[in-house]
Amino acid sequence: MRYFIVAGERSGDLHGANLIREITKQDPQAEIVGWGGDLMESAGARILKNYRDLTVMGFWEVIKTFWTLRSLLKECQRDIREFAPQVLVLIDFGGFNLRLATYARHFEIKTCYYIAPKLWAWRPQRISRIRRSVDQMLVILPFEKDFYQGLQYEVTYVGNPVMEALSAYEWNDTLLHVLKRHKSIAFLPGSREQEIKQAIPVVQKISTVFDDYQILVSGVSNVDKSIYEPLRNLGNISLVFDKAYELIQSAEAAVVTSGTATLEAALIGKPQVVVYKTSWLTYLIARRMIRVAHISLVNLIAGKEVVKELIQGDYNAVNVASELETLLSDVASKKRISEGYSEIRSILGETNASEKAARHIINLGCS
């Protein structure tokens, strides 16, 4: 069977890669083409466009790059039409992928959405487009099933792929040994250029406040590495690329940009403070539209504050340093966070999300 898979960011590339391995295991004749990243390619997909060309964060940022995104959308639509898959698999990345779902409907291509658009956070009216265009929705957050049922739309909870990614991960023991020689703080600035630029001055200041700690900064290869130049050759800052799990595991505490990495840090069991900043125009628009009390996956899954979130103006070196002091020295805070993490593991349940998702996708293509 022919599958076309679209993932528009780092986490989607990771989950797409695990999904591809399961699809080819269950359907040895599978032909998989898509837009994604190096992980999906290494898993066996033929990648036509790397996701680094798609990654844009925020309302204002989308407006500024509108014509570029429009051109990319048309290019992806052409690739789908020419490949003519039996199933189109869309991973997260709602603004782009929902338009692809609408397009695929015109060619009677069956569409599975894996890792649902965050309607529970903003613009729930998008359910109308989903009803018209998406044949199957596979969700990875337990509360999403009840949310979509409340909108009279049936979805399937398959578990969370972060759990299986961690359980299958091959740790670099040599790197872990090196990193654990000194007490350290992990800083995960995110995978988008805007996020990294926001983080750099905070990292620099934190390194002077905690000068007796090694500051382990998680770099990503999908951006121009020159963006990290201000962090090079600074005494207690170590920049390590594409080894976020080892950095989190080695550190006493972590500063994590909101996204999948917050859940990864929780499942590894590391105390963390979650940070997030975007343009002020985007933030002001989002404040009027977003319907949830928390932004981090950790707090959303738990349904309460487990970890501190520093958003927009609150995300600065002074506040980050204060929260780190608490995480490093307050035993009661660390115990409360650890208990919250245990609840999250229990809520998420099984670890075979990709296997289940692949089975549903193959069945959709055969139906």
RODO-2510 file (C-alpha; in nm, 4 decimals, decimal comma):
residues 367
     n   res          X          Y          Z
     1     m     0,0000     0,0000     0,0000
     2     r     0,1124     0,3590    -0,0642
     3     y     0,1312     0,6059     0,2260
     4     f     0,2087     0,9781     0,2181
     5     i     0,3109     1,1171     0,5603
     6     v     0,3480     1,4855     0,6515
     7     a     0,5267     1,6049     0,9676
     8     g     0,6146     1,9718     1,0087
     9     e     0,8413     1,9803     1,3144
    10     r     1,0975     1,7898     1,5206
    11     s     0,8553     1,5974     1,7425
    12     g     0,6476     1,5003     1,4395
    13     d     0,9608     1,3687     1,2688
    14     l     1,0378     1,1509     1,5734
    15     h     0,6857     1,0120     1,6023
    16     g     0,6612     0,9761     1,2248
    17     a     0,9796     0,7670     1,2217
    18     n     0,8447     0,5282     1,4859
    19     l     0,5154     0,5064     1,2977
    20     i     0,6946     0,4270     0,9705
    21     r     0,8848     0,1399     1,1333
    22     e     0,5591    -0,0081     1,2588
    23     i     0,3806     0,0356     0,9248
    24     t     0,6601    -0,1430     0,7364
    25     k     0,6608    -0,4177     0,9997
    26     q     0,2869    -0,4773     0,9558
    27     d     0,2781    -0,4032     0,5808
    28     p     0,6085    -0,5250     0,4291
    29     q     0,4992    -0,4023     0,0833
    30     a     0,4448    -0,0469     0,2092
    31     e     0,5704     0,2384    -0,0076
    32     i     0,6103     0,5484     0,2075
    33     v     0,6756     0,8983     0,0763
    34     g     0,6404     1,2237     0,2635
    35     w     0,7468     1,5581     0,3968
    36     g     0,9410     1,5247     0,7220
    37     g     1,2934     1,4997     0,8550
    38     d     1,6052     1,2883     0,8836
    39     l     1,4495     1,0482     1,1353
    40     m     1,1609     0,9636     0,9024
    41     e     1,4075     0,9166     0,6184
    42     s     1,6276     0,6845     0,8253
    43     a     1,3152     0,4834     0,9137
    44     g     1,2553     0,4118     0,5451
    45     a     1,0477     0,6954     0,4010
    46     r     1,1421     0,8815     0,0832
    47     i     1,1432     1,2429     0,2011
    48     l     1,0608     1,5020    -0,0648
    49     k     1,0910     1,8104     0,1574
    50     n     1,2589     1,8610     0,4949
    51     y     1,0408     2,0064     0,7697
    52     r     1,2952     2,2812     0,8456
    53     d     1,1414     2,4725     0,5517
    54     l     0,7996     2,4635     0,7208
    55     t     0,8701     2,5546     1,0823
    56     v     0,7023     2,8845     1,1730
    57     m     0,5793     2,9835     1,5193
    58     g     0,3023     3,2341     1,5971
    59     f     0,0265     3,4296     1,4230
    60     w     0,2415     3,7257     1,3207
    61     e     0,5227     3,5004     1,2024
    62     v     0,2757     3,3088     0,9825
    63     i     0,1462     3,6341     0,8334
    64     k     0,5009     3,7480     0,7508
    65     t     0,5747     3,4224     0,5676
    66     f     0,2273     3,3784     0,4160
    67     w     0,3348     3,3623     0,0518
    68     t     0,6164     3,1190     0,1276
    69     l     0,3809     2,8875     0,3186
    70     r     0,1205     2,9171     0,0429
    71     s     0,3806     2,8124    -0,2146
    72     l     0,4904     2,5196     0,0040
    73     l     0,1287     2,4112     0,0485
    74     k     0,0780     2,3997    -0,3283
    75     e     0,4037     2,2072    -0,3673
    76     c     0,2941     1,9499    -0,1092
    77     q    -0,0482     1,9188    -0,2722
    78     r     0,1215     1,8500    -0,6052
    79     d     0,3440     1,5837    -0,4458
    80     i     0,0391     1,4126    -0,2939
    81     r    -0,1487     1,4219    -0,6228
    82     e     0,1446     1,2773    -0,8191
    83     f     0,2170     0,9995    -0,5678
    84     a    -0,1551     0,9134    -0,5353
    85     p    -0,1397     0,7377    -0,1960
    86     q    -0,4085     0,5097    -0,0590
    87     v    -0,3678     0,6854     0,2771
    88     l    -0,2543     1,0355     0,3695
    89     v    -0,1170     1,0497     0,7260
    90     l    -0,1001     1,3955     0,8835
    91     i     0,1051     1,4414     1,2013
    92     d     0,0165     1,7443     1,4182
    93     f     0,0976     2,0803     1,2426
    94     g    -0,2697     2,1767     1,2183
    95     g    -0,2612     2,5007     1,0190
    96     f    -0,0829     2,3353     0,7266
    97     n    -0,2107     1,9798     0,7507
    98     l    -0,5827     2,0557     0,7748
    99     r    -0,5557     2,2272     0,4364
   100     l    -0,3958     1,9122     0,2974
   101     a    -0,6833     1,7046     0,4362
   102     t    -0,9335     1,9257     0,2535
   103     y    -0,7323     1,8930    -0,0665
   104     a    -0,7023     1,5133    -0,0409
   105     r    -1,0803     1,4826    -0,0125
   106     h    -1,1139     1,6052    -0,3738
   107     f    -0,9134     1,3009    -0,4886
   108     e    -1,0890     1,0518    -0,2588
   109     i    -0,7662     0,9848    -0,0678
   110     k    -0,8341     0,8437     0,2771
   111     t    -0,6924     1,0677     0,5473
   112     c    -0,5729     0,9785     0,8965
   113     y    -0,4792     1,2532     1,1403
   114     y    -0,2250     1,1224     1,3924
   115     i    -0,1624     1,3622     1,6836
   116     a    -0,4695     1,5808     1,6597
   117     p    -0,4901     1,9577     1,6089
   118     k    -0,5190     2,1307     1,9468
   119     l    -0,8831     2,2341     1,9188
   120     w    -0,9110     2,2151     2,2973
   121     a    -0,6640     2,5059     2,3184
   122     w    -0,8007     2,7358     2,0498
   123     r    -1,0378     2,7563     1,7492
   124     p    -1,2658     2,4597     1,8269
   125     q    -1,4764     2,5621     1,5263
   126     r    -1,2181     2,3816     1,3109
   127     i    -1,4115     2,0651     1,3943
   128     s    -1,6337     2,1411     1,0936
   129     r    -1,3393     2,1076     0,8564
   130     i    -1,2214     1,7931     1,0361
   131     r    -1,5647     1,6311     1,0008
   132     r    -1,5636     1,7022     0,6270
   133     s    -1,2038     1,6038     0,5544
   134     v    -1,0596     1,3553     0,8058
   135     d    -1,1583     0,9876     0,7920
   136     q    -0,9785     0,8826     1,1099
   137     m    -0,8404     1,0739     1,4086
   138     l    -0,5821     0,9134     1,6381
   139     v    -0,5130     1,1115     1,9566
   140     i    -0,2202     1,0833     2,1992
   141     l    -0,3464     1,2782     2,5015
   142     p    -0,6037     1,1018     2,7223
   143     f    -0,8268     1,4065     2,7717
   144     e    -0,8596     1,4577     2,3947
   145     k    -1,0943     1,1601     2,3597
   146     d    -1,3538     1,3164     2,5911
   147     f    -1,3020     1,6578     2,4317
   148     y    -1,3754     1,5340     2,0802
   149     q    -1,6671     1,3235     2,1991
   150     g    -1,8112     1,6453     2,3398
   151     l    -1,7997     1,7786     1,9834
   152     q    -1,9769     1,4629     1,8572
   153     y    -1,6671     1,3460     1,6709
   154     e    -1,5314     0,9965     1,7326
   155     v    -1,1559     0,9592     1,7860
   156     t    -0,9260     0,6776     1,9016
   157     y    -0,6747     0,7151     2,1839
   158     v    -0,3665     0,5075     2,0970
   159     g    -0,1388     0,6080     2,3844
   160     n     0,1451     0,8585     2,3841
   161     p     0,4429     0,7897     2,1546
   162     v     0,6845     0,9777     2,3820
   163     m     0,6655     0,6877     2,6277
   164     e     0,7686     0,4310     2,3675
   165     a     1,0357     0,6615     2,2239
   166     l     1,1959     0,6763     2,5670
   167     s     1,1601     0,3055     2,6397
   168     a     1,3220     0,2173     2,3042
   169     y     1,5918     0,4844     2,3221
   170     e     1,9540     0,3682     2,3053
   171     w     2,1333     0,5819     2,5611
   172     n     2,4832     0,7090     2,4872
   173     d     2,6496     0,5796     2,8043
   174     t     2,9841     0,7373     2,7184
   175     l     2,8261     1,0810     2,6888
   176     l     2,6287     1,0276     3,0095
   177     h     2,9484     0,9408     3,1945
   178     v     3,1194     1,2578     3,0693
   179     l     2,8226     1,4827     3,1461
   180     k     2,7817     1,3488     3,4991
   181     r     3,1355     1,4447     3,6015
   182     h     3,0075     1,7897     3,7021
   183     k     2,6790     1,9032     3,8529
   184     s     2,4732     2,0623     3,5782
   185     i     2,1553     2,2351     3,4631
   186     a     2,0002     2,1385     3,1285
   187     f     1,8599     2,4141     2,9070
   188     l     1,6365     2,3089     2,6166
   189     p     1,5695     2,6224     2,4087
   190     g     1,3450     2,4516     2,1518
   191     s     1,3813     2,3582     1,7863
   192     r     1,2644     2,6790     1,6159
   193     e     1,4935     2,9716     1,5404
   194     q     1,2630     3,2199     1,7174
   195     e     1,2698     3,0119     2,0359
   196     i     1,6473     2,9737     2,0311
   197     k     1,7030     3,3471     1,9811
   198     q     1,4749     3,4205     2,2775
   199     a     1,6678     3,1757     2,4959
   200     i     2,0272     3,2819     2,4255
   201     p     2,0423     3,5931     2,6508
   202     v     1,8728     3,3998     2,9318
   203     v     2,1246     3,1154     2,9013
   204     q     2,4117     3,3642     2,9128
   205     k     2,2834     3,5262     3,2323
   206     i     2,1967     3,1947     3,3982
   207     s     2,5517     3,0751     3,3354
   208     t     2,6866     3,3638     3,5450
   209     v     2,4339     3,3164     3,8279
   210     f     2,5042     2,9420     3,8491
   211     d     2,8750     2,9650     3,7781
   212     d     2,9445     2,6507     3,9816
   213     y     2,7189     2,4464     3,7499
   214     q     2,7763     2,3303     3,3956
   215     i     2,4962     2,4680     3,1737
   216     l     2,4121     2,1967     2,9194
   217     v     2,2399     2,3533     2,6183
   218     s     2,0523     2,1207     2,3843
   219     g     2,1180     2,2171     2,0227
   220     v     1,9246     2,0898     1,7206
   221     s     2,0665     2,0198     1,3752
   222     n     1,7578     2,1314     1,1823
   223     v     1,8509     2,5015     1,2177
   224     d     2,1538     2,6978     1,0996
   225     k     2,4132     2,6217     1,3677
   226     s     2,5497     2,9760     1,3518
   227     i     2,2477     3,0791     1,5597
   228     y     2,4241     2,9221     1,8602
   229     e     2,7439     3,1235     1,8078
   230     p     2,6846     3,3575     2,1085
   231     l     2,6984     3,0509     2,3368
   232     r     3,0300     2,9164     2,2133
   233     n     3,3527     2,9569     2,4102
   234     l     3,1747     3,0599     2,7302
   235     g     3,3324     2,8988     3,0369
   236     n     3,0574     2,6860     3,1898
   237     i     2,8247     2,6486     2,8883
   238     s     2,8384     2,3218     2,6925
   239     l     2,6477     2,2998     2,3645
   240     v     2,5493     1,9428     2,2734
   241     f     2,3536     1,8639     1,9560
   242     d     2,0679     1,6161     1,9218
   243     k     2,1218     1,4459     2,2594
   244     a     1,8462     1,6069     2,4653
   245     y     1,7653     1,2895     2,6600
   246     e     2,1233     1,2546     2,7847
   247     l     2,1337     1,6211     2,8865
   248     i     1,8070     1,5932     3,0798
   249     q     1,9148     1,2700     3,2481
   250     s     2,2521     1,4126     3,3534
   251     a     2,1274     1,7405     3,5009
   252     e     2,0021     1,8268     3,8483
   253     a     1,7217     2,0366     3,6957
   254     a     1,6085     2,1579     3,3535
   255     v     1,4772     2,4717     3,1841
   256     v     1,2517     2,3494     2,9033
   257     t     1,0791     2,5418     2,6258
   258     s     0,7123     2,4449     2,6069
   259     g     0,6535     2,1539     2,3715
   260     t     0,7074     1,7788     2,3596
   261     a     1,0339     1,8171     2,5536
   262     t     0,8418     1,9077     2,8701
   263     l     0,6756     1,5656     2,8668
   264     e     1,0075     1,3981     2,7851
   265     a     1,1680     1,5646     3,0876
   266     a     0,8759     1,4554     3,3063
   267     l     0,8964     1,0922     3,1952
   268     i     1,2724     1,0941     3,2548
   269     g     1,1869     1,2274     3,6006
   270     k     1,3747     1,5572     3,5988
   271     p     1,2521     1,8649     3,7921
   272     q     1,1904     2,1429     3,5403
   273     v     1,0659     2,4940     3,4833
   274     v     0,8765     2,5456     3,1560
   275     v     0,9375     2,8630     2,9549
   276     y     0,7777     3,0169     2,6486
   277     k     0,7963     3,3487     2,4656
   278     t     0,6736     3,4653     2,1257
   279     s     0,6241     3,8049     1,9587
   280     w     0,4054     4,0422     2,1592
   281     l     0,1484     4,0668     1,8787
   282     t     0,1184     3,6892     1,8668
   283     y     0,0947     3,6747     2,2451
   284     l    -0,1827     3,9358     2,2631
   285     i    -0,3833     3,7544     1,9954
   286     a    -0,3279     3,4180     2,1644
   287     r    -0,4396     3,5491     2,5037
   288     r    -0,7791     3,6301     2,3542
   289     m    -0,8137     3,2953     2,1773
   290     i    -0,6535     3,0266     2,3952
   291     r    -0,8976     2,8393     2,6164
   292     v    -0,6693     2,6437     2,8532
   293     a    -0,5179     2,7319     3,1905
   294     h    -0,1763     2,5760     3,1182
   295     i     0,0523     2,5542     2,8153
   296     s     0,2873     2,2676     2,9036
   297     l     0,1943     1,9083     2,8264
   298     v     0,2931     1,8139     3,1811
   299     n     0,0317     2,0385     3,3414
   300     l    -0,2300     1,9752     3,0718
   301     i    -0,2152     1,5977     3,1171
   302     a    -0,2142     1,6246     3,4967
   303     g    -0,4989     1,8764     3,4897
   304     k    -0,3147     2,0928     3,7434
   305     e     0,0135     2,2762     3,7945
   306     v     0,2890     2,0218     3,8438
   307     v     0,5693     2,2410     3,7075
   308     k     0,6047     2,6186     3,6991
   309     e     0,5385     2,7947     3,3676
   310     l     0,7114     3,1250     3,2865
   311     i     0,5318     3,2786     2,9898
   312     q     0,6160     3,5869     2,7827
   313     g     0,7207     3,8734     3,0163
   314     d     0,7700     3,6311     3,3055
   315     y     1,0300     3,4437     3,1010
   316     n     1,3458     3,6278     3,2008
   317     a     1,6755     3,5397     3,3648
   318     v     1,5731     3,6627     3,7109
   319     n     1,2605     3,4462     3,7247
   320     v     1,4310     3,1446     3,5697
   321     a     1,7127     3,1701     3,8248
   322     s     1,4623     3,1936     4,1098
   323     e     1,2761     2,8824     3,9938
   324     l     1,6014     2,6925     3,9471
   325     e     1,7058     2,7777     4,3031
   326     t     1,3806     2,6217     4,4235
   327     l     1,4214     2,3109     4,2071
   328     l     1,7790     2,2596     4,3217
   329     s     1,7319     2,3166     4,6944
   330     d     1,3664     2,2726     4,7976
   331     v     1,3085     1,9069     4,8855
   332     a     0,9310     1,9531     4,9204
   333     s     0,9028     2,1035     4,5698
   334     k     1,1018     1,8182     4,4187
   335     k     0,8827     1,5641     4,5978
   336     r     0,5625     1,7327     4,4748
   337     i     0,6904     1,7367     4,1166
   338     s     0,7973     1,3721     4,1369
   339     e     0,4515     1,2714     4,2601
   340     g     0,2941     1,4671     3,9743
   341     y     0,5164     1,2867     3,7238
   342     s     0,4034     0,9510     3,8647
   343     e     0,0404     1,0515     3,8111
   344     i     0,1184     1,1446     3,4504
   345     r     0,2780     0,8050     3,3791
   346     s    -0,0316     0,6363     3,5186
   347     i    -0,2658     0,8560     3,3120
   348     l    -0,0785     0,7913     2,9859
   349     g    -0,0970     0,4134     3,0217
   350     e     0,0558     0,1778     2,7642
   351     t     0,3692     0,2384     2,5559
   352     n     0,2744     0,0946     2,2146
   353     a     0,1184     0,4012     2,0479
   354     s     0,2978     0,3584     1,7141
   355     e     0,2010    -0,0086     1,6829
   356     k    -0,1653     0,0748     1,7461
   357     a    -0,1573     0,3765     1,5155
   358     a    -0,0014     0,1729     1,2333
   359     r    -0,2695    -0,0943     1,2676
   360     h    -0,5491     0,1633     1,2449
   361     i    -0,3868     0,3352     0,9458
   362     i    -0,3417     0,0095     0,7544
   363     n    -0,7013    -0,0906     0,8273
   364     l    -0,8173     0,2487     0,6991
   365     g    -0,6312     0,1954     0,3733
   366     c    -0,7833    -0,1503     0,3322
   367     s    -1,1406    -0,0422     0,4083
***
